[in-house]
Amino acid sequence: MSAQDLQGASKKSCSVLRTLGTDIQWVQSYVTADKIYCIYIAPSTELIEQHAQDSGFPANSISEIKAVIDPTTSE
């Protein structure tokens, strides 16, 4: 996706998020060559699915994050 495509997707996502209220928050997304992985804070997978549907984005898989680790976890 071009920078313009990514900007358009971001604008669409933010627009839909405003209509869904404050229960869902988009944290960030990771763009690879063929996929985009999005991180959300939300009370349910259904709300994330609603965001994807209303935005016109595919949400092929939704996984709950159970823990976060980083280099300081080893200390």
C-alpha positions as CSV (number, residue, x, y, z in Angstrom):
1,M,0.0,0.0,0.0
2,S,1.2,3.5,-0.8
3,A,1.5,6.2,1.9
4,Q,-1.7,7.7,0.4
5,D,-3.5,4.4,0.7
6,L,-2.4,4.0,4.3
7,Q,-3.5,7.5,5.1
8,G,-6.9,6.9,3.6
9,A,-7.3,3.7,5.6
10,S,-6.3,5.5,8.8
11,K,-8.8,8.3,8.1
12,K,-11.6,5.7,7.5
13,S,-10.7,3.8,10.6
14,C,-10.7,6.9,12.8
15,S,-14.0,8.1,11.3
16,V,-15.7,4.7,12.2
17,L,-14.1,4.7,15.6
18,R,-15.7,8.0,16.4
19,T,-19.1,6.5,15.7
20,L,-18.5,3.5,17.9
21,G,-17.8,5.5,21.0
22,T,-15.0,5.3,23.6
23,D,-15.1,1.6,24.4
24,I,-12.8,0.8,21.5
25,Q,-9.3,2.3,21.0
26,W,-7.0,1.8,18.1
27,V,-3.4,1.6,19.5
28,Q,-1.4,1.1,16.3
29,S,-1.0,-1.1,13.3
30,Y,2.0,-3.0,11.8
31,V,2.1,-3.1,8.0
32,T,3.9,-6.0,6.2
33,A,4.2,-6.7,2.5
34,D,0.8,-8.4,2.4
35,K,-1.0,-7.8,5.7
36,I,-1.8,-5.3,8.3
37,Y,-1.8,-6.3,12.0
38,C,-3.9,-3.9,14.2
39,I,-3.7,-3.6,18.0
40,Y,-6.9,-2.4,19.7
41,I,-8.1,-2.0,23.3
42,A,-11.7,-3.2,23.4
43,P,-14.0,-5.0,25.7
44,S,-15.0,-7.6,23.1
45,T,-14.1,-9.2,19.8
46,E,-17.5,-8.3,18.5
47,L,-16.7,-4.6,18.8
48,I,-13.5,-5.1,16.8
49,E,-15.5,-7.1,14.2
50,Q,-18.0,-4.2,14.0
51,H,-15.2,-1.7,13.4
52,A,-13.8,-3.9,10.6
53,Q,-17.2,-4.3,9.0
54,D,-18.1,-0.7,9.2
55,S,-14.7,0.3,7.9
56,G,-14.8,-2.2,5.0
57,F,-11.6,-3.9,6.2
58,P,-11.1,-7.6,6.5
59,A,-10.6,-9.0,10.0
60,N,-9.6,-12.6,9.2
61,S,-8.5,-13.4,12.7
62,I,-8.9,-11.7,16.1
63,S,-6.7,-12.8,19.0
64,E,-6.8,-11.7,22.6
65,I,-3.4,-10.6,23.9
66,K,-2.9,-12.4,27.2
67,A,0.5,-10.9,28.2
68,V,3.1,-8.5,26.9
69,I,6.8,-9.2,27.1
70,D,9.9,-7.2,26.1
71,P,13.6,-7.3,26.8
72,T,13.0,-6.1,30.4
73,T,11.0,-9.2,31.1
74,S,14.2,-11.2,31.2
75,E,15.6,-9.2,34.1
